[in-house]
């Protein structure tokens, strides 16, 4: 072999790079390797579409750890693709396969092929979206997606803005920090000590308080820790039976905190699509309360935000009042099936993000935040995740997003009817009103099928004793473990509000087949009967 542009024996031009990371021109390596990797990708997708494919390759994490080890070699043969391709194959062979449509465990599911193409484009461009000069089109795509999302949420009175963040938790945390810096101007330079001094001078309680529902995502607690507030600064407000924050309880909690001197409210977090029940807090009522108490209103719409695209007024109206919020989090990587990660923080007033800006002459060569997205956040390096959402928007359109969401809503409604057709086998838990995409249910002991289930098939929680709650929770956990062992469905379980115990929590993704959903319910009923029979024989 010769170097510096001389020909290899195979006819390819050699790379002039001295790095072992480029022993040949990248275009040559890509032409050889990428088609082979793409073939493995296509095989993974195709295997997921087979009716008998497992959704999870292992029934337990301990067994997986015993069977799989990953090598970290010191040296490898040059120009040998075998080890690389075997490693890629190992990943596919031992990963949860969302393409089965039976991954119903989390709030995300399989992307579409457009998403895979978008990720490939991002990797090929490999641009850092911290400044526009390094990522012109990626930055423009982010700017355009932010504009589109702000428009649908009604952020039109002022010049709105936003940016992508590495997950909804990060977006919520930035919202809390941005609120602190705007409501308490001393926070930016002096931190919480300055905030406390300001409040003392104003004869207000020197602890800033964040109010959110008892069903909120745990990221609000983490945001309080990250911002230096501490968990004691997070006040959890009671919800109604369907998981929605009670506005009267919120108003009372805010008033009590100020009158007792416990603290000074500065932020109210509304949840649009809770993690367990899929409930939406009443935004107009909460917005009015936020204004009356001079609080920043943040909406965590990480999961439920895309309902704004729905063509069904009952559902799209759940986001009415979003225009009165100060900030909103939405994760297209959940309900809209954009590949992980793709999350946005939107703000109604672009100037509020200036609280996060710093002068870095080595990086930012203008004061225009549109040209320097890293000015808006606490980080620096940023992946151009908005490109994925933009390509989805180009591919499916805003109306396509709405039809996608509505398909899931119809599936969920049909499945609830199917569960209610089995009142002697399945106990249906509380549902969001209106029903969203989470359905909680558990196996019911036949003898109890009449005494504690109402006419609509839901459990009457007040009639369950503590011992009975434990019994039914144990049955739920048995079903969960057996489903894991069978590996045909991936679902989770969760404790439900009001102390009624654990239920299987099913996330109905819009692309799931109804026959698979019915099969899951049937398996829960079957496994549940097995459990109760074992208990009788014990």
C-alpha positions, 0 to 999 in steps of 0.5 A: 500500500502507498500513501498520500494519494497513491492508489490502493491495490483495490483501486480506491484512492488512499486518504492523506490523513494520518489519523487511524480514524480515516484510513481511506476517504470517508466517502469510500468507507460510507459507500461500503459500510452504510448500506450494510448497516442500513440492511441491519436497520431494515431487518430490525424494523421488518422483524418488529413487524412480524406478529410473533416477534418479541418486543423485548429480547430478555425477560429480566435485566439480571439475565441480560447482564449475565448473557451480554458483555461489550468489548473495548478492544485495544487494537483492531484490524485495519479496514475490517468491518466485521467487528463493527457490523457484529457490534451493530447486530448485537445492538439490534438483537438485544434491544427492545423493538418498538417497531412491534407496536407492542411497546406500550410502556413509555410515552414514546414509541417507534419513530417513522422512517423519516425520523431515521433519515433525519437522524442520519442527516444530522449525523452526516452534517454533525453541526453544533447548533450553538451558533448559526454560523456553524449550523445555518440550516439547522438554526433556521429549522429551529427558528421556524419550528419555534415560530410554528409551535408558538403560533399554534399555542397562541404566543402571538401578542409579543415576539415569542421565542424558544429553543430545543432542549435535551428532554422535557426535564431540561426544558422545565428546569430552564423554565424555572430558572428563567422565571426566577431571573425575570421575577427576581432581577437579583437572581442572575447576579446574586443567586438566591441570597439576592432573592431572599434579600429582595424579598426581605426588603419588600417585607415578603417571606424570603422563600420563593415557592413553586406550585404544581399538582400532585400528579406532576412530573418529577422533573419539577422537583428536580428543577427546584433542586437545580435552581437551588430552591430545594424540595421544600419550595415545591408545593403540591396541590390536590387534584380531582378524581380524574387527576386535574389540578383543583383551581380552588385548592391552588388558590387556597394554597397560594393564599395560605403560603403568603398569609402564613409567611411560609414563602412567596409564590413565584411560579405555577406549573400546569400539566397538560397530559400527566404521566399516569392518567393523561390528565390536563389541568384547567389552563384558563382558571390557572392562568387567572390565578397566576395573574392574580397572584403575580406568578409565572405560569409554566405549562408542562405539555411535554406529553399532551401538548400535541393535542393542540393539533387535534381536529376534535374540538373537545380535545384541542380545547384542552390547550385553550388558555395556553396563550396566557402562559409565560412558557411551555414545554412540548416533546415531539419525541413522544406523541408525534413519534419524532426520534429521541430527543426532540423537546422545545421550551417556548416563551411568550416574550422573547426578552425573558430569555435574555436572563440566560445570556452571557458575553462570550466574545470567542463564540458569540459575535453578535447580540442577536439571539437568533444567531446564537441559540446558546445564549438562551440556555445554560448549555453550550453544545447543542444538537440540531434536534429541531431538524427532525421535527421540521422534516416531520412537519414537511412530510406530514403537515400540521393537519397530519399531526392532528389526524395522527393524534386523533387516531390514538384518541379513537383507539383509546376510546374503543379499547375502554369499551372493550375493557368494560365488556369484561367487568368480571375479569378486568377492573378499570381505573380512573380515567382522564376526562376527557379520556386521553391516551393512558388507560389504567386497569388490573385483573379483578378477582371474579367474586369481587366483580360486582360489589365494588365496580360501578356501572361504567366499569370503574372501581369505586375506590372508597369501598376498598380496604387497605388490605384489599388494595394490597391484594389487588396491587399484588395481582397487578405486579404479578401480571406485570412480571409475567408479561415481562417474562412472556416478552410479547408486550411491554407495559408498566404499572403505577400507583394511582391517586387516592390510595387505590393501589397499583394498576397496569398503565397502558399508553395507547400510541396512535400507530398501535393495532387494535388487535394487539391492544385487545390481545394485551387486555385478554392476557392481563385477564388470563394471567390475573385469573391464574394469579387468583387461582394460585392464591386460592390454592395457597 
